[in-house]
Amino acid sequence: MSRRFVVRATGPARPGQMAALGTALASARVRLLDLSQHVAFGEVVLEALVESVGDADVGVLLSSAGDICGLDCRVDPVADGAENQWLEEARAPRWILTLLGATLPAEVMAEVGALTAEQGLTIEEVKRLSAEPRLDTGDAPAANGVCLEWRLRGQALDSEGLREKALALSERFDVDVAIQPASLWRRHCRLICFDMDSTLIQAEVIDELARRHGVYDEVAAVTERAMRGELDFQQSFRERMRKLEGLDETVLAEIAESLPLMPGLERLMTHLKRLGYRTAILSGGFTYFARYLQVRLGFDEIHANELVIRDGKVTGEVQEPIVDADRKAMMLKQIAEREGWGLEQTIAVGDGANDLKMLATAGMGVAFHAKPLVRRRARQSVSTLGLDGLLYLLGYSEQDLAAVDACG
């Protein structure tokens, strides 16, 4: 009668331990069914599921297991029903929880651990994606922030409640807690689409144009009416544009040259291009400025509003169709379809209500430094790091990115 055992070996990691375990199992003439090894902080955990069959000598296994390169070893029989339980656990949903911030103190770890336990989720693995070995960095935050990736297993008891409590934790500790299914597509996205104003740049271009033209207060009043729901996007956009009539074209070039880029944008674009992503700007702003970013940073395509300029002056009109929330979502779909990608391979990043439909359409929608309403409605949000923090959401570690740099 065959029996099954788990062999566990732990201790300081060094070469040759797997070979030693294999030799011990071969000497005992047991059948190897499964194998796992993990190394952290210089310590190895090596586990093997084995079965005694035929002339297998479990006694040999028990005696030789203690001599695997000096590791502490034990052999435990598999209890009745344990393998069925393991199989059920293997079929349970998997989740990725990404924890980002300037620092990650122990209190945050405790709160996130309590939240996952409350939801009945098992933590299978936690690993650091950021480069700094210290998480709670005190008065000297790491250059690119710090990030831990938690791999979770289980059926969340209340997925909507989990998300709401994660958002509350984010606000309480000034960190980002992003939860997403552990999907195959996470590391196989091909298209990433960005809003422009207050996402790629630290400005709202129409406000800058209004300031230079001396009509900022009038434009701001129209914006306020739109926020109160008195005007829809297209109505408010046309009304604001009319107030820019007569603005000299030279002002556009001056503003474009002084646009403040969002922190992390240049690093993000460098890595996205090297990793083979197609990048697009889908903006309710203006092509004049989107084109400037395209030339400077290498975006593959841009879709924004085209200012009408005659005799060197802004006319206060734009060419149709106006890029609004519906058109952003439509353009994301069209680009993906044109390139032969599924929506699960797309990412959208934006900060305003005009981006919500695009964020909902994409496989991963990220609210970036967004208004509270947008953060609540988007599936993911990043508010504590720069745009290059998106690379952590996609599962890339600083070690991965350094390897990409070395190949570049």
N, C-alpha and C positions, 0 to 999 in steps of 0.2 A: 504494500500500500504506500503510495507516494504521500509525502508531506511537503509543505512549503514553509520557507523561513525567510526572514529579512536579516541580512548581514549589514551591520552599521559599523563604520570605522571613522574615527574622528581624531584630530590632532594637528600638529604643524604640517603645513603643506610642503611637499618636496617631490622632485621627480622620482618615478619608479613605483609609486604606490598603487597605481592601477595595474601594473604588471604583477606586482606582488599579490594583489587580490585575485587576479585571474589565475595565477599559479595555485593559490590556495583552493579556489573553486575547482580547478581541474584535478587537483590531488584528491579532493573529496568525491569526484565523479558525480557532481550534481549538475542539473540542467539550469542554465542561466535564463531567467524569464524577463527581467527588467534591470535597468542600471541607471544610477543618478550620481552626479558629483557636483559639489558647489564649494567654491573657495571664497572666503571673505576675511579681511584683516589677518591674512596669513594662516588661517585655520581651514582645514578641509573637512567636509562631511561627504563620505563616500558610502553609498547604499546599494545593495543588490538584492533583488528578489530571486530566490532559487527554489528548486524543487528536487527532492530526493527521489530517484527512480532506480529500479534495478538493483545493481550492486553498489549504489552510492553509500558512502561511509560518512554519516553525519558526525560521528565521533571525530574523524579526521578533520572535518570542517571546524568543529568546535575547538579542537586543540590548536589548529594552525591559524585560526582567525586572529589569535592574539599576537601574531608575529608579522603583521603587514607593515613593514617599514616603521616599526615603533609606534603605530597608531593604537589608540584604545578601541578595542573591538568587542562586539557582542553579537550573538546570534539569537534571534527571537522567533519562535514559531508563530505563524500567522493564525490568528484566532478565527473560529468559524464565523462566517458572515462578513469578515473584514474586507475581502476582495469585492464583494457586491457593493459594500459601502464605498470603496475606492472608485468603482465603476460609476456609481451614481454621482460622486463628487466630480469625476472627470467630465461628466456630461453637463454639469452646472454651468450657467453663464459665467463668462469672464469679463472683468472690467479693468480699465486703466484709470487710476487716480493720479493726476499730476499735481504736485504741490510746488508752487513757485513763490519766490519773494526775495527781497533784499537780504533777509535773514530768516532762518527757520528755527526758532527756539524750541526747547523741549516741551513747553506748554502746548505749542501747536501740534507736536507729534502726539501728545496725550489726547488732545481734543479730536484729532482726525482718527486716531485709533478707537476712541470711544464711539465716534459716529459710525464707523464701519461695523463695530460689534453690535451696536444698537440695531443696525439694519440686517444682522445675521450674515455678514460677509466675512469670509476667511481671508486673511492676508497671506498670500503665497510667497511673495517676494517683495522686497523694497531695495531699490538701488539708486545711487546718486548719478544724475546725468550731468550736473555742473562740474566744473573743473576743480573748484576749491575743496579741499578735504574737510574744512570746517563749515558747518551749517549755521550755527549761531555765531556770526562774525563780529558781534559787538559794534564797535565804532568804526570798523573798517570793512564795509560790505564788499563782496566779491565783484569784480568788474562786470560780469554778465549775470549777476544775481546767483541764487542757488536754487537747485531743483532736485526733488526726490520723485521717483516714479514708483507707485505702489501697484502691484498686480493683485487683484482681488478675485475671489471666487464665490459664487452663490447667487441666489435669487433675492434681490433687494426686497425687503418687506413693503417698502413704500418708496418707489423710485422718484416720484415727484417730491415727496418729503425729504428724501436724501439730497436732491438737488437744491432745495430751498435752504436746508441746514448747511450745506456746503457753501452756499452764497453768503449766509449769515456769518460763518466762520471767516470767510474771505474778508468781509467788512470789519469784523471784530479785531482781527490780527494784522490787517493790511498785508494779506497774502492772496494768492490765487489758488483755488481748489477746483480743478477741472476733472470731471468724471465722464468717461466715454466707454462704449463697448470695446472689448479687445478684438477689434476686427482685423482681418487680413489686410483690408484696404488702407489701414492707417499708414503703413510704410510704402504704399503703392499708389498714393495720390499723384496725379499728373498735372492738374491745373489749379492755380491759385489766383483768385481775383480780389482786387483791392478797391475799396473806396479811396478817394484821394484826400480831400480836405479834412483835417484833424485826424487822419489815419496815416497817410504817407507823409504829410507835411503838418507842421504845427501852426496852422493858420486856416481860416476860412477866406478863400480868395475874394469872394464877392464883397466881404466886409473890407478887405484891404483896398479893393478898387473904389468902394464907396468913400472910404476915408480920403483917398487921394483926390476924389472928385468933389469933396465937400458935402456929401449927402449921406453920411453914415447914419445920422439920427433918423432920417426918413426911411432908409433901408431897414434899420433895426426895428422901426415901428411896424413895418410890413411883416417882418419875421415874427414879431410878437403876436400879430393877428393870426398868423398861420399856426403858431403853437397853441393858441386858444381854440383852434378848430374853425375859425371864421373863413379861412382860405385853404384850398388844397395845395399840394406842392406846385403844380403847374401854374395855378393862378398867382401864387405868391412869387414864383420864380419870374414870371413875365412882368409883374408889377415892379419887382426890384430891378430887373434889367432896364426897364424904361427910365429909371432914375439915373442910369449910367450914360444916357445919351449925351454925346459930345465929348466923352473922355478921350484924351489923346492916346493914340496907339503906343507912343513911346513909353507911357506909364506901364503898359503890360510887360515890356522887356525889363524895365527896372524892377518890377515886383518879382518876375520870374527869377532874376539873378539873385534875389535876396530871400527866396523861400527857405524857411528853416525846416530842414528834414527832421522827421521823427527819429529819435535815438534808436539805434540798432538797424535802421533801414538798409544802410549800405552793406553791412555784414550779412544781413538776411538775404539780400539780392545776390551777393557773391556766392553764397552757399546754394541757393535755389537754382541758380544757373548751372553750377557744377554738378548738382544732383539731378539735373534733367527736367526740372519743372517748367511748364509753360506759364508765364506770368502775364496778367492783364490788369489794366486800370479800367474800372467801370464806375464812372463818376458823374454826379449831377453838377460838377463844376465845368471847367472849360478846357477844350482840347489844346489851346495855346499853352497852358501850364502843364497839362498831362504830357504833351509832346516834349516839353523841356525835360521832364523827369524820365521819359522814355530814352532820350538821347543820352542823358547823364548816367542812368542806371541800368539800361538795357532791357526794359520791359518789352515783351514780345508784341503786344498790341494794346491800343488804347481806344476807349469808347466814352466820349464825353460830349458836352454841348459846344457847338461851333458858333463863336461870336461873329456877327455880321459887322464888318468894318468897311467904311467907304471914305475915300479921300483922307485916310489917316485918322479917322475918328470912329469911335464905337457908336453904332446907331441905336443901341438899346434893344436890338432884336437878336434872336438866335435862329439858326437853321433848324427846321423840323427833321425828325421827331425829337422832342425833349427827352433827355435821359432822366427818368423818374424811377420810383421803386419797382414798378412793373417791368420797365425796360431793362433794369439791371438784372433782375431774375431771368428775364427772357434771354438776354445776351449770354449769361453764364450757361444756360441750357444749350444755346446755339453753338457756342464755342466747343463745349464738350461733345456734342453730337457731330460737329464738323471734324473733330480730331479722332472720333471713334472711341471716346471714353464714357463710362457710366458716371452718373451723378455722384455715386459713392467715391469716385476718384477725384472729386473737386473740393476745394476749400474756398470760403469767402471770408473776408475780413473787413469790418466797418465799425463805425462808431455811433451812427444816428438812426432815427426811426426810418429814414428813407432807405436804410440798408437791410431792414428786417426781412423783407421778402427774399432778398438775395441770400442772406444768412440761412433762412429756412430751406431754401432750395438746394444749397450745397450739401455735400456729404458731411462736411465739418464747417459749421458757421461759428466764427469767433468775433465776439464784441471786444474791440480793442480800445482801452481807455474810454469806455463808452459812458453815456448817460445812464442813470439807474434803471430807467424803463427798458432800455436796450439790453443791459446786463441781465435783467430778470427774464427777458424773453428769448435771448440767444442761448444756444445749447452750451457754449463755452465762452469764457471771457478771460482776458489778460489785462490787468490794470496796474501791476506792480513792476513789470520789466519793460524793456524796449521791444521793438518789433522782432528782434532776433530771438526773443523768448518763445515765439511760435515754433521754432525748431525743436524745443523740448516737448511741446504738445504733440509733435509728429514722431517723437520717440528717439530723436538723435541726441546722443551724448556728446560732450566736448571731445571725448576721445574719438568718436566717429568723425566729427567735423575736422579734427586735426589730421586724420587719415585722408579725408577728402582734400584738404589743403595740400598735403604732401604729394597727392596725385596730380594736383592742378599746376 
